[in-house]
Amino acid sequence: MHLFNPLMLTTTAEAALETLAEAAGNENLKPGVIEKFLKDLPDKAFSLAVKVVLAIVVLVVMWQVIKIIGNIVEKSLKKTKIEDATARFLAKALKVALEVMLLFSIAAGFGMDTASIVALLGSAGVAIGLAVQGTLSDFAGGILILIAKPFRVGDYIVVAGASIEGTVTEISLINTRMLTADYRRVVIPNGTLASAVITNNNGNKMRILDTMVGISYGADIDKAREVAVKVMDENEYISDKFEKVVYVDDLADSSVVLRIRGWVNPADYVKAKWSMNEAIKKAFDKNGVEIPFPQVDVHMR
């Protein structure tokens, strides 16, 4: 009867491992190497645990520091002449860049190959870019608008080709929001705005208002001019700091067309236009200046 001998089993296992290591040509499979690995395992695990704890502490602390830096940069930029949307974008871009650098630094501390990570992120970026190329186009358009500043919040703009006009209420990285004259909210992708012809009615501090009106050929032009200038003098929206002129713009088929020109604040343009149209009609009627309208003479035989 044979008794079980643990020593014999261990010796047999070691002999089997040595044979397998020699056959595979791998020295790491030899019993001495495995025994050394198991002996050093607690120290390696402790070292790894310390690294993980330190990495978590550094990540939490530096993440808050980056957040504070971003807020300081944003507040500092807002104190300058930069628009709020531009300040938010620049501060956000700085925060994202610092956060990426922090993550790469921690990964490098664990011995990871950051070049491989960058290549992987680049490939993923290309795939994502192809999937959301429309949104990326709007994003690029938003950056161009924020940098070139063809218009600002509060400007009244006209977008050619889109039949859209209104006051800009918000400029974000993806789209721009506008409020039309009849108080409808319109959202336009920045990609469309970046490639469109835009008329900015608030581009200058003052804007010319032309009121066109026709008088009959029998009317006194000098009298009509005197009445029109008086109407401009009494209008609250027409500026007294700039020249007010009235001249003959066209000799039409049934009327002499007068152009009544004054300067107004861009924000008051629509109100000034409406008030001038009404005031000119009432003043010409009161002073006997005839405003003709198309007439047709029919001769019966």
C-alpha positions in Angstrom: 0.0 0.0 0.0 1.4 3.4 -1.1 0.9 6.5 1.1 0.3 10.0 -0.4 3.5 12.1 -0.3 3.0 15.9 -0.9 6.7 16.4 -1.4 6.7 14.0 -4.3 3.7 15.8 -5.9 5.5 19.2 -5.6 8.6 17.7 -7.1 6.6 16.2 -9.9 4.9 19.6 -10.6 8.2 21.4 -10.7 9.6 18.9 -13.0 6.6 19.2 -15.3 6.9 23.0 -15.4 10.6 22.8 -16.2 9.9 20.4 -19.0 7.1 22.7 -20.3 9.4 25.8 -20.1 12.1 24.1 -22.0 9.7 22.9 -24.7 8.1 26.4 -25.0 11.5 28.2 -24.7 10.0 30.6 -22.1 12.1 31.1 -19.0 9.2 32.8 -17.2 7.5 29.4 -16.7 10.2 28.0 -14.6 9.3 27.3 -11.0 11.9 29.7 -9.6 10.5 32.6 -11.6 7.0 31.9 -10.6 8.0 31.6 -6.9 9.8 34.9 -7.2 6.7 36.5 -8.8 4.5 35.2 -6.0 7.0 36.5 -3.4 7.1 40.0 -5.0 3.4 40.1 -5.6 2.4 41.8 -2.3 5.0 44.6 -2.7 3.9 45.2 -6.3 0.2 45.2 -5.3 0.9 47.7 -2.5 2.9 49.9 -4.9 0.1 49.8 -7.5 -2.5 50.7 -4.8 -0.4 53.7 -3.7 -0.1 54.8 -7.3 -3.9 54.5 -7.8 -4.7 56.5 -4.6 -2.2 59.2 -5.6 -3.6 59.3 -9.1 -7.2 59.7 -7.8 -6.1 62.5 -5.4 -4.2 64.3 -8.1 -7.2 63.9 -10.5 -9.7 65.3 -8.0 -7.5 68.2 -6.9 -6.3 69.2 -10.3 -9.8 68.9 -11.8 -11.0 71.5 -9.3 -8.0 73.7 -10.0 -8.7 73.6 -13.7 -12.3 74.5 -13.0 -11.2 77.5 -11.0 -8.8 78.6 -13.7 -11.5 78.3 -16.3 -13.9 80.5 -14.2 -11.1 83.1 -13.6 -10.3 83.2 -17.3 -14.0 83.6 -18.3 -14.6 86.4 -15.8 -11.4 88.2 -16.9 -12.4 88.0 -20.6 -15.9 89.3 -19.8 -14.4 92.4 -18.3 -12.9 93.2 -21.7 -14.7 94.1 -24.9 -15.1 90.4 -25.8 -18.7 89.2 -26.1 -20.0 86.8 -23.4 -20.4 83.9 -25.9 -16.8 84.3 -27.1 -15.5 84.5 -23.5 -17.4 81.3 -22.6 -16.0 79.5 -25.6 -12.4 80.4 -25.0 -12.7 79.5 -21.3 -14.3 76.2 -22.2 -11.6 75.4 -24.8 -8.9 76.1 -22.2 -10.6 73.9 -19.6 -10.9 71.0 -22.1 -7.3 71.3 -23.2 -6.1 71.3 -19.5 -8.3 68.3 -18.7 -7.0 66.3 -21.6 -3.4 67.1 -20.6 -4.1 66.0 -17.0 -5.6 62.7 -18.2 -2.6 62.0 -20.5 -0.2 62.8 -17.7 -1.9 60.3 -15.3 -1.9 57.7 -18.0 1.8 58.2 -18.7 2.4 57.9 -14.9 1.0 54.3 -15.1 3.3 53.5 -17.9 0.7 53.6 -20.7 1.8 54.4 -24.3 0.2 57.9 -24.8 1.1 57.8 -28.5 -1.1 54.8 -29.0 -3.9 56.5 -27.1 -3.6 59.6 -29.3 -3.7 57.5 -32.5 -6.8 55.7 -31.2 -8.5 59.0 -30.3 -7.6 60.3 -33.7 -9.2 57.4 -35.5 -12.3 57.7 -33.3 -12.4 61.5 -34.1 -12.4 60.8 -37.8 -15.3 58.4 -37.5 -17.3 60.7 -35.3 -16.5 63.6 -37.6 -17.9 61.8 -40.6 -21.0 61.0 -38.7 -21.7 64.5 -37.5 -20.1 66.6 -40.3 -23.2 68.8 -40.4 -22.9 69.7 -36.8 -19.1 70.2 -37.2 -19.9 72.7 -40.0 -22.2 74.6 -37.7 -19.5 74.5 -35.0 -16.9 75.9 -37.3 -19.3 78.6 -38.5 -20.0 79.5 -34.9 -16.2 80.0 -34.3 -15.9 82.1 -37.4 -18.9 84.3 -36.3 -17.4 84.7 -32.8 -14.0 85.7 -34.2 -15.0 87.8 -37.2 -18.0 89.4 -35.5 -20.1 90.2 -38.5 -22.9 90.9 -36.0 -23.4 91.1 -32.3 -26.3 90.4 -29.9 -28.8 93.1 -30.3 -28.1 93.8 -34.0 -30.9 93.7 -36.5 -29.7 91.6 -39.4 -31.1 90.4 -42.8 -30.0 87.0 -44.0 -30.0 87.0 -47.8 -31.5 83.9 -49.5 -33.2 82.8 -46.3 -35.9 85.5 -46.2 -35.2 86.0 -42.5 -34.5 89.2 -40.7 -34.7 90.1 -37.0 -32.8 91.1 -33.9 -30.0 88.7 -32.7 -30.8 87.5 -29.2 -28.1 84.8 -28.7 -25.0 83.5 -30.5 -24.0 80.0 -29.5 -21.4 77.7 -31.0 -24.0 75.7 -33.0 -26.7 78.2 -33.9 -27.9 81.8 -33.6 -31.3 82.8 -32.2 -33.2 85.8 -33.6 -36.4 87.6 -32.8 -38.4 88.9 -35.8 -40.3 92.1 -35.9 -43.5 90.2 -35.2 -41.9 88.5 -32.2 -41.3 85.1 -33.6 -38.2 83.2 -32.5 -36.0 81.9 -35.3 -33.0 79.5 -34.8 -30.5 79.5 -37.7 -27.5 77.1 -37.9 -24.2 78.9 -37.8 -23.0 77.0 -40.9 -25.8 78.8 -42.9 -25.0 82.2 -41.5 -21.2 81.8 -42.0 -21.7 81.3 -45.8 -24.6 83.7 -46.3 -24.7 87.4 -47.3 -25.7 89.3 -44.1 -26.9 92.9 -44.0 -26.3 94.3 -40.5 -28.6 97.3 -40.0 -26.8 98.1 -36.8 -23.3 98.2 -38.4 -23.1 101.9 -37.9 -24.2 104.2 -35.0 -26.7 106.0 -37.3 -28.7 105.0 -40.3 -30.3 106.9 -43.1 -34.1 106.9 -43.4 -35.5 107.6 -46.9 -39.2 108.3 -47.2 -40.4 108.2 -50.8 -43.5 110.2 -51.7 -44.9 111.3 -55.0 -46.5 114.7 -55.6 -48.5 115.8 -58.7 -46.8 117.6 -61.6 -48.9 120.7 -60.7 -47.7 120.8 -57.1 -45.2 123.4 -55.8 -41.9 121.5 -55.2 -40.5 124.2 -53.0 -43.6 124.2 -50.8 -43.5 120.4 -50.6 -39.9 120.5 -49.6 -40.6 123.1 -46.9 -43.4 121.0 -45.5 -41.3 117.8 -45.5 -38.4 119.4 -43.7 -40.8 120.7 -41.1 -42.2 117.2 -40.6 -38.6 115.9 -40.0 -37.9 118.7 -37.5 -41.0 117.7 -35.5 -40.3 113.9 -35.7 -38.8 112.6 -32.4 -36.7 109.9 -34.1 -35.0 112.1 -36.8 -31.6 113.4 -35.5 -30.9 117.1 -35.5 -27.1 116.5 -35.6 -27.1 115.5 -39.3 -28.3 117.1 -42.5 -32.0 116.8 -43.5 -32.6 116.9 -47.2 -35.5 116.7 -49.7 -34.8 116.3 -53.4 -36.5 115.1 -56.6 -35.6 111.5 -57.0 -37.5 110.6 -60.1 -39.9 112.1 -62.7 -42.4 109.2 -62.9 -45.3 108.7 -65.3 -47.9 110.3 -63.0 -45.9 112.0 -60.2 -42.8 113.8 -59.1 -41.1 111.5 -56.7 -39.5 113.2 -53.7 -36.9 111.5 -51.5 -37.1 112.8 -47.9 -33.9 111.9 -46.1 -33.0 112.0 -42.4 -30.7 110.2 -40.0 -32.1 107.9 -37.2 -30.8 105.5 -34.6 -30.8 102.0 -36.0 -32.9 100.8 -33.1 -35.6 103.4 -33.9 -35.6 102.8 -37.7 -38.9 101.0 -38.0 -40.7 103.4 -35.7 -39.3 106.3 -37.5 -40.4 104.9 -40.9 -44.0 104.3 -39.8 -44.2 107.8 -38.1 -42.8 109.6 -41.1 -45.1 107.9 -43.6 -48.2 109.0 -41.6 -46.9 112.5 -40.7 -46.0 113.3 -44.4 -49.4 112.2 -45.6 -51.2 114.3 -43.0 -48.9 117.3 -43.5 -49.3 117.3 -47.4 -53.1 117.0 -47.1 -53.1 119.9 -44.6 -51.0 122.2 -46.8 -52.7 121.3 -50.1 -49.8 119.3 -51.6 -51.5 116.7 -53.8 -50.3 113.1 -53.7 -51.5 111.6 -57.0 -52.7 108.1 -57.5 -53.0 106.1 -60.7 -56.1 107.1 -62.8 -57.5 105.7 -66.0 -59.5 107.8 -68.4 -62.0 105.8 -70.5 -63.4 107.3 -73.7 -66.7 105.8 -74.9 -67.8 106.1 -78.6 
